[in-house]
Amino acid sequence: MRVAVPGSSTPGTSAPRTVRGVRPSGLTPAQSSGTVAVLGLAGCSKAGRAVIGAPGCPDGGSGRPEPMRPQTGAVWAYGPHFDPPAGARAKGAVPGWSDVVSVADSGCTTVAVKADGTVWAYGTDIKGSLGQGVHERVYEGEPRRVAGISDARSVHVGGETFFVVRRDGTVTAWGSQNILVNAGKREGHKGVPTPRTVPGAEDVVSMGPGSLTTFALRSDGRVLGWGINLTDVLGDEDGTGLMEVDGVEGVVDVASAGGEDLAFALDEDGAVWAWGRGASGVLGDGDTSEHSSAKPVRVRGLPTVRSIAAFQYTGLAVDTDGGLWGWGSGLVLGDHGKGRADGTPVRITAPGPVLEVSGRHVIVEAASEETGDGAGAADRG
């Protein structure tokens, strides 16, 4: 099962240390105010591999996590960034992004990794989130290259801070949260507008950043974490510095699901479950009132699902045919959510089968580039 669990950390900084009390055969849930971090633990069954997407698992045993094999596609937006200037692109293909392997959308800024390992960004700069070396709040309507990176493998976002996993396993970061870019070291609050290496994050294959806390998965199956430990998601240790989550086995993925006091899970049968705060119908239980559930409830109205994500009070899912679904807050779904009285899932139109979703941006299969709003636009990056 892939599980989304809220998480985040306390003041101070220290050398790497161990977080104790993590169960080896499941998840350590930690309720947090503000973010949802996903920490997925799974074995290497056929079903588990299909759900988690963990390559390299030997038959009959647990395998080491490895980078996902990239699938190249075109990036398409099903809605605009938050508070865009007049005349900004509302939806459709992102110019030049026809050969993308990874995308991360914060709501204001969107960053993509191209097949050649370069990194590009567009949208509104929030305390350096565009990675262009400035702190000013400016809007870039056309993607611009983030300088100094040519070997990127994937991009991840927590709040307005972006993390790029590079081919050598190191991590480069920039954006609004100095403490996350600096691996837990407190160093100002202006943001980091120029990419810099995250100290101590090495041999990383995947990441699960949140607004205040970040997790990184190493190729040896160990999980690193750092940030503001308000709810002991990093264990019962004081401090904010990079630390190792000890005692876990079979970890094959960590990811971010940026919701608010809620969690999602995808089981091996392709069903989606939700628990926590149920505002706007995000639990998928047909109830849009302010309520909560400590027990996971199945999200109604979804087909068999391949992957899940979350964006504020909105759940997102990609089904086994590449169809995109969303439920919960109409603020994120926009026109796609009109006519729903109970917040239940709706199909979001995309120009082709969806490979990956982050916020209001998706990667669609390369074969679909010539369809829908110019998804096959020539690369002007």
Residue pairs with C-beta under 8 A, 6 or more apart in sequence:
1 40
1 42
1 51
1 265
1 266
1 267
1 268
2 38
2 40
2 42
2 51
2 52
2 253
2 255
2 265
2 266
2 308
3 27
3 38
3 39
3 40
3 41
3 263
3 264
3 265
3 266
4 36
4 37
4 38
4 255
4 257
4 259
4 263
4 264
4 265
4 308
4 310
5 27
5 28
5 29
5 30
5 36
5 37
5 38
5 39
5 263
6 29
6 30
6 31
6 32
6 35
6 36
6 37
6 231
6 233
6 259
6 261
6 262
6 263
6 276
7 30
7 32
7 35
7 36
7 37
7 39
7 210
7 213
7 215
7 231
7 233
7 234
8 30
8 32
8 33
8 34
8 35
8 37
8 210
8 211
8 212
8 213
8 227
8 228
8 229
8 230
8 231
8 233
9 184
9 212
9 213
9 225
9 226
9 227
9 228
9 229
9 230
9 233
9 234
9 239
9 240
10 228
10 229
10 230
10 238
10 239
10 240
11 186
11 228
11 239
11 240
12 238
12 239
12 240
12 241
13 184
13 185
13 186
13 239
13 240
13 241
14 184
14 237
14 238
14 239
14 240
14 241
14 243
15 241
16 200
16 224
16 241
16 242
16 243
16 244
17 237
17 239
17 241
17 243
17 244
18 235
18 243
18 244
18 245
18 246
19 225
19 234
19 235
19 236
19 237
19 243
19 244
19 245
19 246
20 235
20 236
20 246
20 247
21 28
21 235
21 236
21 247
22 28
22 235
22 245
22 246
22 247
22 248
23 247
23 248
24 247
24 248
24 249
24 250
25 41
25 249
25 250
26 41
27 39
27 40
27 41
28 39
28 233
29 263
30 231
30 232
30 233
31 231
31 261
31 276
32 210
32 212
32 213
32 230
32 231
32 233
32 261
33 230
33 231
33 261
34 210
34 211
34 212
34 260
34 261
35 158
35 159
35 210
35 211
35 212
35 213
35 258
35 259
35 260
36 210
36 256
36 257
36 258
36 259
36 260
36 261
36 262
36 263
36 264
36 310
37 208
37 209
37 210
37 213
37 215
37 233
37 254
37 256
37 257
38 208
38 254
38 255
38 256
38 257
38 264
39 208
39 215
39 223
39 251
39 254
40 52
40 251
40 252
40 253
40 254
40 255
41 248
41 249
41 250
41 251
41 252
42 48
42 51
42 52
42 54
42 250
42 252
42 253
43 62
43 250
44 54
44 57
44 58
44 59
44 61
44 62
44 63
44 250
44 252
45 268
47 268
47 269
48 54
48 252
48 268
49 55
49 57
50 268
50 306
51 266
51 267
51 268
51 270
51 306
52 252
52 253
53 68
53 253
53 307
54 63
54 65
54 66
54 252
54 253
55 66
55 68
55 69
56 63
56 64
56 65
56 66
57 63
57 252
62 249
62 250
63 252
64 219
64 220
64 221
65 205
65 206
65 217
65 218
65 219
65 221
65 251
65 252
65 253
66 205
66 219
67 153
67 154
67 165
67 205
67 206
68 154
68 206
70 101
70 102
70 115
70 153
71 101
71 355
71 363
71 365
72 99
72 100
72 101
72 115
72 366
73 100
73 101
73 355
73 356
73 363
73 364
73 365
73 366
73 368
73 369
74 93
74 97
74 98
74 99
74 100
74 351
74 363
74 364
74 366
74 368
74 369
74 375
74 376
75 93
75 94
75 97
75 100
75 103
75 110
75 112
75 361
75 362
75 363
75 364
76 91
76 92
76 93
76 94
76 350
76 351
76 361
76 362
76 363
76 364
76 372
76 373
76 375
77 89
77 90
77 91
77 92
77 93
77 94
77 110
77 360
77 361
77 362
78 91
78 324
78 334
78 336
78 348
78 349
78 350
78 360
78 361
78 362
79 90
79 91
79 332
79 333
79 334
79 336
79 360
80 88
80 89
80 90
80 91
80 360
81 88
81 107
81 108
81 109
81 110
81 123
81 124
81 360
82 107
82 108
82 124
83 108
83 124
84 90
84 123
84 124
84 139
85 139
88 139
88 141
89 141
91 373
92 372
92 373
92 374
92 375
93 351
93 372
93 373
93 374
93 375
93 376
93 377
94 110
94 112
94 122
94 143
94 361
95 142
95 143
95 377
95 380
96 120
96 142
96 143
96 377
96 378
96 379
96 380
96 381
97 103
97 112
97 114
97 120
97 143
97 381
98 366
98 369
98 375
98 376
98 377
98 378
98 379
99 114
99 115
99 116
99 366
99 379
100 112
100 113
100 114
100 115
100 363
101 113
101 114
101 115
101 153
101 154
101 363
102 112
102 113
102 152
102 153
102 154
102 155
102 356
102 363
103 110
103 111
103 112
103 113
103 155
103 356
103 358
103 361
103 362
103 363
104 110
104 111
104 112
104 155
104 156
104 157
104 162
104 358
104 359
105 157
105 311
105 358
105 359
105 360
105 361
106 123
106 126
106 129
106 157
106 159
106 160
106 162
106 359
107 311
107 312
107 359
107 360
108 123
108 124
108 126
108 129
108 160
109 121
109 122
109 123
109 124
109 125
109 126
109 129
109 130
109 160
109 162
109 175
110 121
110 122
110 123
110 358
110 359
110 361
111 119
111 120
111 121
111 131
111 146
111 155
111 157
111 162
111 164
112 119
112 120
112 121
112 143
112 155
113 119
113 152
113 153
113 154
113 155
113 164
114 120
114 381
116 150
117 149
117 150
117 151
117 152
117 153
117 167
118 145
118 146
118 149
118 150
118 152
118 381
119 131
119 145
119 146
119 149
119 152
119 155
119 164
120 143
120 144
120 145
120 146
120 381
121 129
121 130
121 131
121 132
121 140
121 143
121 144
121 146
121 162
122 130
122 140
122 141
122 142
122 143
122 144
123 129
123 130
123 139
123 140
124 137
124 138
124 139
124 140
125 132
125 134
125 135
125 136
125 137
125 138
125 139
125 140
125 193
126 137
126 160
126 175
126 176
126 191
127 135
127 160
127 175
127 176
127 190
127 191
127 193
128 134
128 135
128 174
128 175
128 176
128 190
128 191
128 192
128 193
128 194
129 160
129 161
129 162
129 174
129 175
129 176
129 191
130 138
130 140
130 144
130 146
130 193
131 146
131 147
131 162
131 174
131 175
131 193
131 194
131 195
132 140
132 144
132 146
132 193
133 147
133 193
133 194
134 193
135 190
135 191
135 193
142 380
143 381
145 381
146 174
146 195
147 195
148 172
148 195
149 164
149 166
149 172
149 195
151 166
151 167
151 168
152 164
152 165
152 166
152 167
152 172
153 164
153 165
153 166
153 167
154 164
154 165
154 206
154 207
155 162
155 163
155 164
155 165
156 162
156 163
156 164
156 165
156 206
156 207
156 208
156 209
156 255
156 256
157 163
157 209
157 256
157 258
157 358
158 177
158 180
158 209
158 210
158 211
158 212
158 213
158 214
158 256
158 258
159 175
159 176
159 177
159 209
159 210
159 211
159 212
159 258
160 175
160 176
160 177
160 191
161 173
161 174
161 175
161 176
161 177
161 180
161 181
161 209
162 173
162 174
162 175
163 171
163 172
163 173
163 198
163 207
163 209
163 214
164 171
164 172
164 173
164 195
165 171
165 204
165 205
165 206
165 207
166 172
169 202
169 203
169 204
169 205
169 218
169 219
170 197
170 198
170 201
170 202
170 204
171 197
171 198
171 201
171 204
171 207
171 216
172 195
172 196
172 197
172 198
173 180
173 181
173 192
173 195
173 196
173 198
174 181
174 192
174 193
174 194
174 195
174 196
175 181
175 191
175 192
176 191
177 191
177 211
177 212
178 186
178 187
178 188
178 189
178 190
178 191
178 192
179 185
179 186
179 187
179 227
179 228
179 240
180 209
180 212
180 213
180 214
180 226
180 227
181 192
181 196
181 198
182 192
182 198
182 199
183 198
183 199
183 200
183 201
183 226
183 241
183 242
184 226
184 227
184 239
184 240
184 241
184 242
185 199
185 240
185 241
186 240
199 242
200 224
200 242
201 216
201 224
201 242
202 218
203 218
203 219
203 220
204 216
204 217
204 218
204 219
204 224
205 217
205 218
205 219
206 216
206 217
206 253
206 254
206 255
207 214
207 215
207 216
207 217
207 254
207 255
207 256
208 214
208 215
208 216
208 217
208 254
208 255
208 256
209 215
209 256
210 227
210 256
210 258
211 258
212 227
212 228
212 230
213 225
213 226
213 227
213 228
213 229
213 233
213 234
214 225
214 226
214 227
215 223
215 224
215 225
215 245
215 254
216 223
216 224
216 225
216 254
217 223
217 224
217 251
217 253
217 254
218 224
221 248
221 249
221 250
221 251
221 252
222 244
222 245
222 248
222 251
223 244
223 245
223 248
223 251
223 254
224 242
224 243
224 244
224 245
225 233
225 234
225 242
225 243
225 244
225 245
226 234
226 240
226 241
226 242
226 243
227 234
227 240
228 240
229 235
229 237
229 238
229 239
229 240
234 243
234 245
235 243
235 245
237 243
255 309
257 263
257 264
257 308
257 309
257 310
258 310
258 311
258 312
259 276
259 282
259 310
259 311
259 312
259 313
259 314
259 315
260 277
260 279
260 312
260 313
261 276
261 277
262 274
262 275
262 276
262 277
262 278
262 282
262 283
262 310
262 313
263 274
263 275
263 276
263 296
264 272
264 273
264 274
264 299
264 308
264 310
264 315
265 272
265 273
265 274
265 296
265 308
266 272
266 273
266 305
266 307
266 308
266 317
267 273
269 304
270 303
270 304
270 305
270 306
270 319
270 320
271 298
271 299
271 302
271 304
271 305
272 284
272 298
272 299
272 302
272 305
272 308
272 315
272 317
273 296
273 297
273 298
273 299
274 282
274 283
274 284
274 285
274 293
274 296
274 297
274 299
274 315
275 283
275 293
275 294
275 295
275 296
275 297
276 283
276 292
276 293
277 290
277 292
278 285
278 287
278 289
278 290
278 291
278 292
278 293
279 288
279 290
279 313
279 329
280 288
280 313
280 314
280 328
280 329
280 330
280 343
281 287
281 288
281 327
281 328
281 340
281 342
281 343
281 344
282 313
282 314
282 315
282 327
282 328
282 329
282 343
283 293
283 297
283 299
284 297
284 298
284 299
284 300
284 301
284 302
284 315
284 327
284 328
284 343
284 344
284 345
285 293
285 297
285 299
285 300
286 300
286 342
286 343
286 344
287 342
287 343
288 341
288 342
288 343
299 315
299 317
299 327
299 345
300 344
300 345
301 327
301 344
301 345
302 317
302 319
302 325
302 345
303 319
303 320
303 321
303 323
303 325
304 319
304 320
305 317
305 318
305 319
305 320
305 325
306 318
306 319
306 320
307 317
307 318
307 356
307 357
308 315
308 316
308 317
308 318
309 315
309 316
309 317
309 357
309 358
310 316
311 332
311 358
311 359
311 360
312 329
312 331
312 332
313 328
313 329
313 331
313 332
314 326
314 327
314 328
314 329
314 331
314 332
314 333
315 326
315 327
315 328
315 345
316 324
316 325
316 326
316 357
317 324
317 325
317 326
317 345
318 324
318 325
318 354
318 355
318 356
318 357
319 325
321 353
322 352
322 353
322 354
322 355
322 364
322 365
323 347
323 350
323 353
323 354
324 347
324 348
324 349
324 350
324 354
324 357
324 362
325 345
325 346
325 347
325 348
326 332
326 333
326 336
326 337
326 345
326 346
326 348
327 333
327 343
327 344
327 345
327 346
328 343
329 337
329 343
330 337
330 338
330 340
332 359
332 360
333 346
333 348
336 346
336 348
336 349
337 346
340 346
350 362
350 364
350 372
351 364
351 368
351 371
351 372
351 373
351 375
352 364
352 365
352 367
352 368
352 369
352 371
352 372
352 375
353 364
353 365
353 368
354 362
354 363
354 364
354 365
355 362
355 363
355 364
355 365
356 362
356 363
357 363
364 375
368 375
369 375
369 376
370 376
